[in-house]
């Protein structure tokens, strides 16, 4: 029973600190833009050109 004297205050402290973090995140605007990152991912331009595929044929290329 004596462990309750430690675990209950510790769990309340953790709960209050998590609640404070959520309130701080909401007030600072962390949840304002829900669609922006998704749209940036969809409309992202590929700046890296595609590499040519290696030749995988069985015949050797023409040596003219």
PDB file of N, CA, C and O in Angstrom:
ATOM      1  N   UNK A   1       0.810  -1.200   0.000  1.00  0.00           N
ATOM      2  CA  UNK A   1       0.000   0.000   0.000  1.00  0.00           C
ATOM      3  C   UNK A   1       0.851   1.261   0.000  1.00  0.00           C
ATOM      4  O   UNK A   1       0.398   2.318  -0.438  1.00  0.00           O
ATOM      5  N   UNK A   2       2.079   1.153   0.487  1.00  0.00           N
ATOM      6  CA  UNK A   2       2.916   2.352   0.574  1.00  0.00           C
ATOM      7  C   UNK A   2       3.376   2.825  -0.805  1.00  0.00           C
ATOM      8  O   UNK A   2       3.741   3.990  -0.962  1.00  0.00           O
ATOM      9  N   UNK A   3       3.365   1.942  -1.805  1.00  0.00           N
ATOM     10  CA  UNK A   3       3.765   2.359  -3.144  1.00  0.00           C
ATOM     11  C   UNK A   3       2.786   3.357  -3.736  1.00  0.00           C
ATOM     12  O   UNK A   3       3.153   4.120  -4.630  1.00  0.00           O
ATOM     13  N   UNK A   4       1.541   3.369  -3.256  1.00  0.00           N
ATOM     14  CA  UNK A   4       0.560   4.336  -3.749  1.00  0.00           C
ATOM     15  C   UNK A   4       0.938   5.760  -3.381  1.00  0.00           C
ATOM     16  O   UNK A   4       0.582   6.696  -4.097  1.00  0.00           O
ATOM     17  N   UNK A   5       1.653   5.941  -2.279  1.00  0.00           N
ATOM     18  CA  UNK A   5       2.070   7.278  -1.861  1.00  0.00           C
ATOM     19  C   UNK A   5       3.103   7.854  -2.833  1.00  0.00           C
ATOM     20  O   UNK A   5       3.317   9.066  -2.867  1.00  0.00           O
ATOM     21  N   UNK A   6       3.729   7.003  -3.606  1.00  0.00           N
ATOM     22  CA  UNK A   6       4.709   7.462  -4.594  1.00  0.00           C
ATOM     23  C   UNK A   6       4.090   7.502  -5.992  1.00  0.00           C
ATOM     24  O   UNK A   6       4.272   8.480  -6.717  1.00  0.00           O
ATOM     25  N   UNK A   7       3.373   6.467  -6.371  1.00  0.00           N
ATOM     26  CA  UNK A   7       2.893   6.364  -7.750  1.00  0.00           C
ATOM     27  C   UNK A   7       1.775   7.359  -8.075  1.00  0.00           C
ATOM     28  O   UNK A   7       1.723   7.883  -9.188  1.00  0.00           O
ATOM     29  N   UNK A   8       0.896   7.619  -7.134  1.00  0.00           N
ATOM     30  CA  UNK A   8      -0.209   8.549  -7.415  1.00  0.00           C
ATOM     31  C   UNK A   8       0.321   9.971  -7.641  1.00  0.00           C
ATOM     32  O   UNK A   8      -0.059  10.585  -8.638  1.00  0.00           O
ATOM     33  N   UNK A   9       1.171  10.526  -6.778  1.00  0.00           N
ATOM     34  CA  UNK A   9       1.692  11.867  -7.080  1.00  0.00           C
ATOM     35  C   UNK A   9       2.543  11.921  -8.352  1.00  0.00           C
ATOM     36  O   UNK A   9       2.498  12.914  -9.079  1.00  0.00           O
ATOM     37  N   UNK A  10       3.311  10.876  -8.627  1.00  0.00           N
ATOM     38  CA  UNK A  10       4.117  10.862  -9.843  1.00  0.00           C
ATOM     39  C   UNK A  10       3.216  10.819 -11.070  1.00  0.00           C
ATOM     40  O   UNK A  10       3.472  11.531 -12.041  1.00  0.00           O
ATOM     41  N   UNK A  11       2.185  10.014 -11.048  1.00  0.00           N
ATOM     42  CA  UNK A  11       1.284   9.940 -12.205  1.00  0.00           C
ATOM     43  C   UNK A  11       0.516  11.246 -12.389  1.00  0.00           C
ATOM     44  O   UNK A  11       0.272  11.661 -13.522  1.00  0.00           O
ATOM     45  N   UNK A  12       0.134  11.898 -11.294  1.00  0.00           N
ATOM     46  CA  UNK A  12      -0.530  13.196 -11.409  1.00  0.00           C
ATOM     47  C   UNK A  12       0.428  14.245 -11.973  1.00  0.00           C
ATOM     48  O   UNK A  12       0.022  15.088 -12.774  1.00  0.00           O
ATOM     49  N   UNK A  13       1.681  14.199 -11.565  1.00  0.00           N
ATOM     50  CA  UNK A  13       2.666  15.135 -12.093  1.00  0.00           C
ATOM     51  C   UNK A  13       2.879  14.919 -13.586  1.00  0.00           C
ATOM     52  O   UNK A  13       2.980  15.886 -14.341  1.00  0.00           O
ATOM     53  N   UNK A  14       2.948  13.674 -14.015  1.00  0.00           N
ATOM     54  CA  UNK A  14       3.107  13.369 -15.444  1.00  0.00           C
ATOM     55  C   UNK A  14       1.879  13.822 -16.221  1.00  0.00           C
ATOM     56  O   UNK A  14       2.011  14.387 -17.306  1.00  0.00           O
ATOM     57  N   UNK A  15       0.694  13.584 -15.686  1.00  0.00           N
ATOM     58  CA  UNK A  15      -0.541  13.980 -16.370  1.00  0.00           C
ATOM     59  C   UNK A  15      -0.631  15.495 -16.504  1.00  0.00           C
ATOM     60  O   UNK A  15      -1.011  16.000 -17.561  1.00  0.00           O
ATOM     61  N   UNK A  16      -0.290  16.216 -15.461  1.00  0.00           N
ATOM     62  CA  UNK A  16      -0.349  17.680 -15.510  1.00  0.00           C
ATOM     63  C   UNK A  16       0.693  18.226 -16.480  1.00  0.00           C
ATOM     64  O   UNK A  16       0.417  19.187 -17.198  1.00  0.00           O
ATOM     65  N   UNK A  17       1.886  17.632 -16.515  1.00  0.00           N
ATOM     66  CA  UNK A  17       2.905  18.116 -17.442  1.00  0.00           C
ATOM     67  C   UNK A  17       2.515  17.833 -18.891  1.00  0.00           C
ATOM     68  O   UNK A  17       2.763  18.669 -19.760  1.00  0.00           O
ATOM     69  N   UNK A  18       1.913  16.685 -19.173  1.00  0.00           N
ATOM     70  CA  UNK A  18       1.446  16.396 -20.531  1.00  0.00           C
ATOM     71  C   UNK A  18       0.317  17.339 -20.945  1.00  0.00           C
ATOM     72  O   UNK A  18       0.263  17.787 -22.090  1.00  0.00           O
ATOM     73  N   UNK A  19      -0.570  17.631 -20.021  1.00  0.00           N
ATOM     74  CA  UNK A  19      -1.643  18.576 -20.313  1.00  0.00           C
ATOM     75  C   UNK A  19      -1.074  19.958 -20.599  1.00  0.00           C
ATOM     76  O   UNK A  19      -1.548  20.651 -21.500  1.00  0.00           O
ATOM     77  N   UNK A  20      -0.061  20.364 -19.840  1.00  0.00           N
ATOM     78  CA  UNK A  20       0.579  21.658 -20.079  1.00  0.00           C
ATOM     79  C   UNK A  20       1.257  21.685 -21.446  1.00  0.00           C
ATOM     80  O   UNK A  20       1.215  22.707 -22.131  1.00  0.00           O
ATOM     81  N   UNK A  21       1.879  20.582 -21.853  1.00  0.00           N
ATOM     82  CA  UNK A  21       2.507  20.529 -23.181  1.00  0.00           C
ATOM     83  C   UNK A  21       1.473  20.624 -24.302  1.00  0.00           C
ATOM     84  O   UNK A  21       1.712  21.291 -25.308  1.00  0.00           O
ATOM     85  N   UNK A  22       0.346  19.972 -24.140  1.00  0.00           N
ATOM     86  CA  UNK A  22      -0.709  20.040 -25.161  1.00  0.00           C
ATOM     87  C   UNK A  22      -1.277  21.453 -25.245  1.00  0.00           C
ATOM     88  O   UNK A  22      -1.493  21.968 -26.342  1.00  0.00           O
ATOM     89  N   UNK A  23      -1.519  22.081 -24.100  1.00  0.00           N
ATOM     90  CA  UNK A  23      -2.042  23.447 -24.098  1.00  0.00           C
ATOM     91  C   UNK A  23      -1.043  24.397 -24.752  1.00  0.00           C
ATOM     92  O   UNK A  23      -1.436  25.281 -25.512  1.00  0.00           O
ATOM     93  N   UNK A  24       0.235  24.221 -24.465  1.00  0.00           N
ATOM     94  CA  UNK A  24       1.261  25.065 -25.090  1.00  0.00           C
ATOM     95  C   UNK A  24       1.298  24.857 -26.603  1.00  0.00           C
ATOM     96  O   UNK A  24       1.441  25.822 -27.354  1.00  0.00           O
ATOM     97  N   UNK A  25       1.172  23.620 -27.056  1.00  0.00           N
ATOM     98  CA  UNK A  25       1.189  23.333 -28.493  1.00  0.00           C
ATOM     99  C   UNK A  25      -0.015  23.946 -29.192  1.00  0.00           C
ATOM    100  O   UNK A  25       0.111  24.464 -30.302  1.00  0.00           O
ATOM    101  N   UNK A  26      -1.169  23.893 -28.562  1.00  0.00           N
ATOM    102  CA  UNK A  26      -2.374  24.466 -29.165  1.00  0.00           C
ATOM    103  C   UNK A  26      -2.256  25.981 -29.238  1.00  0.00           C
ATOM    104  O   UNK A  26      -2.609  26.582 -30.253  1.00  0.00           O
ATOM    105  N   UNK A  27      -1.769  26.596 -28.184  1.00  0.00           N
ATOM    106  CA  UNK A  27      -1.646  28.066 -28.172  1.00  0.00           C
ATOM    107  C   UNK A  27      -0.578  28.565 -29.124  1.00  0.00           C
ATOM    108  O   UNK A  27      -0.695  29.675 -29.643  1.00  0.00           O
ATOM    109  N   UNK A  28       0.461  27.777 -29.369  1.00  0.00           N
ATOM    110  CA  UNK A  28       1.524  28.222 -30.265  1.00  0.00           C
ATOM    111  C   UNK A  28       1.194  27.949 -31.731  1.00  0.00           C
ATOM    112  O   UNK A  28       1.960  28.342 -32.610  1.00  0.00           O
ATOM    113  N   UNK A  29       0.079  27.288 -32.012  1.00  0.00           N
ATOM    114  CA  UNK A  29      -0.359  27.086 -33.387  1.00  0.00           C
ATOM    115  C   UNK A  29       0.187  25.837 -34.041  1.00  0.00           C
ATOM    116  O   UNK A  29       0.283  25.782 -35.267  1.00  0.00           O
ATOM    117  N   UNK A  30       0.542  24.846 -33.275  1.00  0.00           N
ATOM    118  CA  UNK A  30       1.106  23.628 -33.846  1.00  0.00           C
ATOM    119  C   UNK A  30       0.072  22.824 -34.633  1.00  0.00           C
ATOM    120  O   UNK A  30       0.444  22.024 -35.492  1.00  0.00           O
ATOM    121  N   UNK A  31      -1.205  23.019 -34.359  1.00  0.00           N
ATOM    122  CA  UNK A  31      -2.248  22.241 -35.021  1.00  0.00           C
ATOM    123  C   UNK A  31      -3.077  23.088 -35.980  1.00  0.00           C
ATOM    124  O   UNK A  31      -4.188  22.695 -36.334  1.00  0.00           O
ATOM    125  N   UNK A  32      -2.563  24.239 -36.410  1.00  0.00           N
ATOM    126  CA  UNK A  32      -3.342  25.128 -37.264  1.00  0.00           C
ATOM    127  C   UNK A  32      -3.436  24.639 -38.703  1.00  0.00           C
ATOM    128  O   UNK A  32      -4.508  24.708 -39.304  1.00  0.00           O
ATOM    129  N   UNK A  33      -2.345  24.149 -39.263  1.00  0.00           N
ATOM    130  CA  UNK A  33      -2.314  23.781 -40.675  1.00  0.00           C
ATOM    131  C   UNK A  33      -2.274  22.265 -40.814  1.00  0.00           C
ATOM    132  O   UNK A  33      -1.208  21.657 -40.716  1.00  0.00           O
ATOM    133  N   UNK A  34      -3.423  21.660 -41.041  1.00  0.00           N
ATOM    134  CA  UNK A  34      -3.497  20.205 -41.169  1.00  0.00           C
ATOM    135  C   UNK A  34      -3.247  19.753 -42.605  1.00  0.00           C
ATOM    136  O   UNK A  34      -2.764  18.642 -42.821  1.00  0.00           O
ATOM    137  N   UNK A  35      -3.567  20.594 -43.592  1.00  0.00           N
ATOM    138  CA  UNK A  35      -3.482  20.171 -44.987  1.00  0.00           C
ATOM    139  C   UNK A  35      -2.207  20.610 -45.682  1.00  0.00           C
ATOM    140  O   UNK A  35      -1.886  20.081 -46.747  1.00  0.00           O
ATOM    141  N   UNK A  36      -1.481  21.543 -45.130  1.00  0.00           N
ATOM    142  CA  UNK A  36      -0.276  22.057 -45.776  1.00  0.00           C
ATOM    143  C   UNK A  36       0.784  21.004 -46.028  1.00  0.00           C
ATOM    144  O   UNK A  36       1.234  20.871 -47.167  1.00  0.00           O
ATOM    145  N   UNK A  37       1.211  20.243 -45.015  1.00  0.00           N
ATOM    146  CA  UNK A  37       2.232  19.223 -45.267  1.00  0.00           C
ATOM    147  C   UNK A  37       1.782  18.160 -46.261  1.00  0.00           C
ATOM    148  O   UNK A  37       2.592  17.674 -47.051  1.00  0.00           O
ATOM    149  N   UNK A  38       0.508  17.791 -46.235  1.00  0.00           N
ATOM    150  CA  UNK A  38       0.014  16.783 -47.177  1.00  0.00           C
ATOM    151  C   UNK A  38       0.039  17.323 -48.601  1.00  0.00           C
ATOM    152  O   UNK A  38       0.396  16.597 -49.529  1.00  0.00           O
ATOM    153  N   UNK A  39      -0.332  18.574 -48.785  1.00  0.00           N
ATOM    154  CA  UNK A  39      -0.309  19.163 -50.119  1.00  0.00           C
ATOM    155  C   UNK A  39       1.120  19.332 -50.630  1.00  0.00           C
ATOM    156  O   UNK A  39       1.381  19.135 -51.817  1.00  0.00           O
ATOM    157  N   UNK A  40       2.040  19.693 -49.747  1.00  0.00           N
ATOM    158  CA  UNK A  40       3.436  19.824 -50.165  1.00  0.00           C
ATOM    159  C   UNK A  40       3.996  18.475 -50.594  1.00  0.00           C
ATOM    160  O   UNK A  40       4.801  18.404 -51.523  1.00  0.00           O
ATOM    161  N   UNK A  41       3.579  17.413 -49.932  1.00  0.00           N
ATOM    162  CA  UNK A  41       4.049  16.083 -50.304  1.00  0.00           C
ATOM    163  C   UNK A  41       3.527  15.677 -51.672  1.00  0.00           C
ATOM    164  O   UNK A  41       4.266  15.101 -52.470  1.00  0.00           O
ATOM    165  N   UNK A  42       2.266  15.969 -51.952  1.00  0.00           N
ATOM    166  CA  UNK A  42       1.651  15.580 -53.230  1.00  0.00           C
ATOM    167  C   UNK A  42       2.224  16.399 -54.377  1.00  0.00           C
ATOM    168  O   UNK A  42       2.480  15.858 -55.453  1.00  0.00           O
ATOM    169  N   UNK A  43       2.426  17.687 -54.165  1.00  0.00           N
ATOM    170  CA  UNK A  43       2.862  18.583 -55.238  1.00  0.00           C
ATOM    171  C   UNK A  43       4.357  18.833 -55.229  1.00  0.00           C
ATOM    172  O   UNK A  43       4.813  19.825 -55.798  1.00  0.00           O
ATOM    173  N   UNK A  44       5.119  17.978 -54.611  1.00  0.00           N
ATOM    174  CA  UNK A  44       6.559  18.137 -54.543  1.00  0.00           C
ATOM    175  C   UNK A  44       7.174  17.866 -55.910  1.00  0.00           C
ATOM    176  O   UNK A  44       6.891  16.845 -56.538  1.00  0.00           O
ATOM    177  N   UNK A  45       8.000  18.772 -56.356  1.00  0.00           N
ATOM    178  CA  UNK A  45       8.674  18.602 -57.650  1.00  0.00           C
ATOM    179  C   UNK A  45       9.951  17.807 -57.435  1.00  0.00           C
ATOM    180  O   UNK A  45      10.706  18.054 -56.494  1.00  0.00           O
ATOM    181  N   UNK A  46      10.175  16.862 -58.311  1.00  0.00           N
ATOM    182  CA  UNK A  46      11.387  16.064 -58.221  1.00  0.00           C
ATOM    183  C   UNK A  46      12.534  16.851 -58.844  1.00  0.00           C
ATOM    184  O   UNK A  46      12.528  17.109 -60.048  1.00  0.00           O
ATOM    185  N   UNK A  47      13.511  17.229 -58.038  1.00  0.00           N
ATOM    186  CA  UNK A  47      14.654  17.972 -58.542  1.00  0.00           C
ATOM    187  C   UNK A  47      15.756  17.042 -59.034  1.00  0.00           C
ATOM    188  O   UNK A  47      16.652  17.479 -59.756  1.00  0.00           O
ATOM    189  N   UNK A  48      15.705  15.789 -58.661  1.00  0.00           N
ATOM    190  CA  UNK A  48      16.731  14.831 -59.044  1.00  0.00           C
ATOM    191  C   UNK A  48      16.289  14.143 -60.326  1.00  0.00           C
ATOM    192  O   UNK A  48      15.236  13.506 -60.346  1.00  0.00           O
ATOM    193  N   UNK A  49      17.082  14.257 -61.415  1.00  0.00           N
ATOM    194  CA  UNK A  49      16.683  13.587 -62.656  1.00  0.00           C
ATOM    195  C   UNK A  49      16.830  12.074 -62.512  1.00  0.00           C
ATOM    196  O   UNK A  49      17.632  11.575 -61.722  1.00  0.00           O
ATOM    197  N   UNK A  50      16.042  11.378 -63.289  1.00  0.00           N
ATOM    198  CA  UNK A  50      16.120   9.919 -63.247  1.00  0.00           C
ATOM    199  C   UNK A  50      17.399   9.452 -63.927  1.00  0.00           C
ATOM    200  O   UNK A  50      17.807  10.005 -64.948  1.00  0.00           O
ATOM    201  N   UNK A  51      18.024   8.440 -63.360  1.00  0.00           N
ATOM    202  CA  UNK A  51      19.234   7.871 -63.937  1.00  0.00           C
ATOM    203  C   UNK A  51      18.852   6.931 -65.072  1.00  0.00           C
ATOM    204  O   UNK A  51      17.811   6.277 -65.006  1.00  0.00           O
ATOM    205  N   UNK A  52      19.690   6.852 -66.126  1.00  0.00           N
ATOM    206  CA  UNK A  52      19.374   5.909 -67.211  1.00  0.00           C
ATOM    207  C   UNK A  52      19.474   4.479 -66.696  1.00  0.00           C
ATOM    208  O   UNK A  52      20.325   4.151 -65.869  1.00  0.00           O
ATOM    209  N   UNK A  53      18.595   3.652 -67.200  1.00  0.00           N
ATOM    210  CA  UNK A  53      18.605   2.259 -66.769  1.00  0.00           C
ATOM    211  C   UNK A  53      19.771   1.526 -67.408  1.00  0.00           C
ATOM    212  O   UNK A  53      20.097   1.776 -68.569  1.00  0.00           O
ATOM    213  N   UNK A  54      20.398   0.632 -66.676  1.00  0.00           N
ATOM    214  CA  UNK A  54      21.520  -0.123 -67.263  1.00  0.00           C
ATOM    215  C   UNK A  54      21.020  -1.095 -68.326  1.00  0.00           C
ATOM    216  O   UNK A  54      19.877  -1.551 -68.291  1.00  0.00           O
ATOM    217  N   UNK A  55      21.906  -1.397 -69.270  1.00  0.00           N
ATOM    218  CA  UNK A  55      21.568  -2.318 -70.350  1.00  0.00           C
ATOM    219  C   UNK A  55      21.516  -3.739 -69.787  1.00  0.00           C
ATOM    220  O   UNK A  55      22.497  -4.209 -69.211  1.00  0.00           O
ATOM    221  N   UNK A  56      20.410  -4.413 -69.944  1.00  0.00           N
ATOM    222  CA  UNK A  56      20.257  -5.755 -69.394  1.00  0.00           C
ATOM    223  C   UNK A  56      20.041  -6.814 -70.465  1.00  0.00           C
ATOM    224  O   UNK A  56      19.692  -7.952 -70.149  1.00  0.00           O
ATOM    225  N   UNK A  57      20.244  -6.456 -71.719  1.00  0.00           N
ATOM    226  CA  UNK A  57      20.019  -7.409 -72.808  1.00  0.00           C
ATOM    227  C   UNK A  57      21.132  -8.446 -72.878  1.00  0.00           C
ATOM    228  O   UNK A  57      22.237  -8.230 -72.381  1.00  0.00           O
ATOM    229  N   UNK A  58      20.814  -9.577 -73.505  1.00  0.00           N
ATOM    230  CA  UNK A  58      21.797 -10.652 -73.625  1.00  0.00           C
ATOM    231  C   UNK A  58      22.828 -10.372 -74.715  1.00  0.00           C
ATOM    232  O   UNK A  58      23.970 -10.822 -74.624  1.00  0.00           O
ATOM    233  N   UNK A  59      22.423  -9.626 -75.749  1.00  0.00           N
ATOM    234  CA  UNK A  59      23.358  -9.366 -76.861  1.00  0.00           C
ATOM    235  C   UNK A  59      24.214  -8.157 -76.540  1.00  0.00           C
ATOM    236  O   UNK A  59      23.784  -7.246 -75.834  1.00  0.00           O
ATOM    237  N   UNK A  60      25.405  -8.159 -77.056  1.00  0.00           N
ATOM    238  CA  UNK A  60      26.323  -7.044 -76.846  1.00  0.00           C
ATOM    239  C   UNK A  60      25.886  -5.880 -77.724  1.00  0.00           C
ATOM    240  O   UNK A  60      25.320  -6.095 -78.796  1.00  0.00           O
ATOM    241  N   UNK A  61      26.135  -4.671 -77.293  1.00  0.00           N
ATOM    242  CA  UNK A  61      25.743  -3.515 -78.124  1.00  0.00           C
ATOM    243  C   UNK A  61      26.625  -3.441 -79.382  1.00  0.00           C
ATOM    244  O   UNK A  61      27.748  -3.944 -79.396  1.00  0.00           O
ATOM    245  N   UNK A  62      26.097  -2.812 -80.426  1.00  0.00           N
ATOM    246  CA  UNK A  62      26.829  -2.693 -81.688  1.00  0.00           C
ATOM    247  C   UNK A  62      28.096  -1.872 -81.476  1.00  0.00           C
ATOM    248  O   UNK A  62      28.066  -0.820 -80.838  1.00  0.00           O
ATOM    249  N   UNK A  63      29.202  -2.360 -82.014  1.00  0.00           N
ATOM    250  CA  UNK A  63      30.476  -1.658 -81.884  1.00  0.00           C
ATOM    251  C   UNK A  63      30.903  -1.089 -83.231  1.00  0.00           C
ATOM    252  O   UNK A  63      31.954  -1.463 -83.752  1.00  0.00           O
ATOM    253  N   UNK A  64      30.114  -0.201 -83.794  1.00  0.00           N
ATOM    254  CA  UNK A  64      30.429   0.372 -85.109  1.00  0.00           C
ATOM    255  C   UNK A  64      31.502   1.385 -85.024  1.00  0.00           C
ATOM    256  O   UNK A  64      31.887   1.964 -86.040  1.00  0.00           O
TER     257      UNK A  64
END
